[in-house]
Amino acid sequence: MSAVQGTTTAVTSGTADVISSLNTLAMTLTNSCCDQKLGIANLGYQIASDGCSTRSVFSDAMRDMIMANYQNSQAQLAAINAVGDRLDGKLCQLELDAKNDKIADLQRQLTYAQTVADNAGQTAQIIANNEAQTVALERYLAPTPIPAYVVQNPNCCPQFGTCGCGM
């Protein structure tokens, strides 16, 4: 083989190696690009998946907080209602006690008034009975004469110029 032919073969062989290397590099770059696209797609999916799970965690935590607040509010409302019911019961009891005290006071006043009236009636009966007994005793102890017929007083009328004393 001649030198030119040898050089041509070497250049051709070198060119073929360069083309093969360029093809390999192109293939590597293509694969690398595809791998990067796949990696970016996987990263986007992972970000979306993580975002979804993060939102789900936040949503669950928010729901749990709202439920806990609702239950606390219900417990506080029940406690407030219980206190209100106790206060209402005490208020009703106080009003009932005041009413019962008023009734007892009015009953005492009525009993006192009835006692006073009964005492006044009894006292009047006793006084009337005493007066009747006194009159009966006076009649028995110092009887007054009861005339059989009415006689004129001899000293009351003047008789013929006399002054009524028999002179």
C-alpha positions in Angstrom: 0.0 0.0 0.0 1.1 3.3 -0.7 1.8 6.1 1.7 -1.1 8.1 0.5 -3.3 5.2 0.7 -2.0 4.5 4.2 -2.6 8.1 5.2 -6.0 8.1 3.6 -6.8 4.9 5.5 -5.5 6.4 8.6 -7.5 9.6 8.1 -10.5 7.6 7.2 -10.0 5.4 10.1 -9.5 8.5 12.3 -12.5 10.2 10.8 -14.5 7.0 11.4 -13.3 7.0 15.0 -14.2 10.7 15.4 -17.6 10.1 13.8 -18.1 7.1 16.0 -17.1 9.2 19.0 -19.4 12.0 17.9 -22.2 9.4 17.4 -21.5 8.0 20.9 -21.4 11.5 22.3 -24.6 12.4 20.5 -26.2 9.2 21.8 -24.9 10.0 25.3 -26.2 13.5 25.1 -29.6 12.3 23.8 -29.8 9.7 26.6 -28.6 12.3 29.1 -31.3 14.7 27.8 -33.9 12.0 28.1 -32.7 11.1 31.5 -32.8 14.7 32.6 -36.4 15.0 31.2 -37.3 11.9 33.0 -35.6 13.1 36.1 -37.4 16.5 35.8 -40.7 14.7 35.3 -40.0 12.4 38.3 -39.0 15.5 40.3 -42.2 17.3 39.3 -44.2 14.2 40.3 -42.4 14.0 43.6 -43.0 17.7 44.3 -46.7 17.3 43.4 -46.9 14.1 45.5 -45.1 15.8 48.4 -47.3 18.9 48.0 -50.5 16.7 48.1 -49.3 14.8 51.1 -48.3 18.1 52.8 -51.7 19.6 52.1 -53.3 16.4 53.3 -51.3 16.6 56.6 -52.2 20.3 57.0 -55.8 19.6 56.2 -56.0 16.7 58.7 -54.2 18.8 61.3 -56.6 21.8 60.7 -59.6 19.4 60.8 -58.3 18.0 64.1 -57.8 21.4 65.6 -61.2 22.6 64.5 -62.8 19.4 66.0 -60.8 19.9 69.2 -61.9 23.5 69.4 -65.5 22.5 68.7 -65.4 19.9 71.4 -63.8 22.3 73.9 -66.5 24.9 73.0 -69.2 22.3 73.5 -67.7 21.4 76.9 -67.4 25.0 77.9 -71.0 25.6 76.7 -72.2 22.6 78.7 -70.3 23.9 81.8 -71.8 27.4 81.3 -75.3 25.9 81.0 -74.8 23.8 84.1 -73.7 26.9 86.0 -76.7 28.7 84.6 -79.1 25.9 85.6 -77.6 25.9 89.1 -78.0 29.7 89.4 -81.5 29.4 88.0 -82.3 26.7 90.6 -80.9 28.8 93.4 -82.7 31.9 92.2 -86.0 29.9 92.0 -85.3 28.5 95.5 -84.6 32.0 96.8 -87.8 33.2 95.3 -89.7 30.2 96.7 -88.1 30.8 100.2 -89.1 34.5 100.0 -92.7 33.5 99.0 -92.8 31.0 101.9 -91.5 33.6 104.3 -94.1 36.1 103.2 -96.9 33.4 103.6 -95.6 32.5 107.1 -95.5 36.2 108.0 -99.0 36.8 106.7 -100.2 33.7 108.6 -98.6 35.0 111.8 -100.3 38.3 111.3 -103.7 36.6 110.7 -103.3 34.4 113.7 -102.4 37.5 115.8 -105.4 39.4 114.5 -107.7 36.5 115.2 -106.2 36.1 118.7 -106.8 39.8 119.3 -110.3 39.6 118.0 -111.0 36.5 120.0 -109.5 38.1 123.1 -111.6 41.3 122.6 -114.7 39.2 122.2 -113.9 37.1 125.2 -113.1 40.3 127.2 -116.4 41.8 126.2 -118.2 38.7 127.3 -116.4 38.6 130.6 -117.1 42.3 131.2 -120.8 41.8 130.4 -121.0 38.7 132.6 -119.2 40.6 135.4 -121.6 43.5 135.1 -124.6 41.2 135.1 -123.2 39.4 138.2 -122.5 42.8 139.9 -126.1 43.9 139.2 -127.4 40.6 140.6 -125.2 40.9 143.7 -126.3 44.5 144.3 -129.9 43.5 144.0 -129.4 40.6 146.4 -127.3 42.5 148.9 -129.1 45.9 148.9 -132.5 45.3 147.6 -134.4 48.4 146.5 -138.0 48.4 147.4 -140.4 48.1 144.5 -143.6 49.8 145.3 -146.8 48.0 144.7 -148.3 51.2 143.3 -147.1 54.7 142.7 -147.6 57.2 145.5 -147.1 60.9 145.2 -144.4 62.6 147.2 -146.1 64.4 150.0 -143.4 67.1 150.0 -143.6 68.2 146.5 -146.8 70.2 146.2 -147.7 73.3 148.3 -150.9 73.0 150.2 -152.9 76.0 151.1 -150.2 78.5 151.8 -147.8 76.3 153.4 -144.4 75.6 152.1 -145.0 71.9 151.9 -143.5 71.0 155.2 -146.7 70.8 157.1 -146.5 74.3 158.6 
